[in-house]
């Protein structure tokens, strides 16, 4: 059993790894993005919580980062991003036009 402080530390590392995975993909594909640190702004954190559709909210607690938006349109969470990455449909997930290298651009 981990002490509570260690659990929070592990959760933070888990979230950071997921955030880095999303950022690496966006950078590698030259997709412009803005990374928002909700830990530094209560206003941004509340905006995120408010703009996640009710049917996508967790049963308990608040949704954990990363949550992905395209402007004000909610795209999904990390699991949705990961699934779209695995199926090579990330551009659709993000609401973007597919690139030539994407499976989505095939006829």
Secondary structure, DSSP 8 states (H G I E B T S, - for coil): ---HHHHHHHHHHHHHHHHHHHHHHHHHTT-------GGG-HHHHHHHHHHS-GGGS-SSS---S-EEEETTEEEEEHHHHHHHHHTT-HHHHHT----TTSGGG--
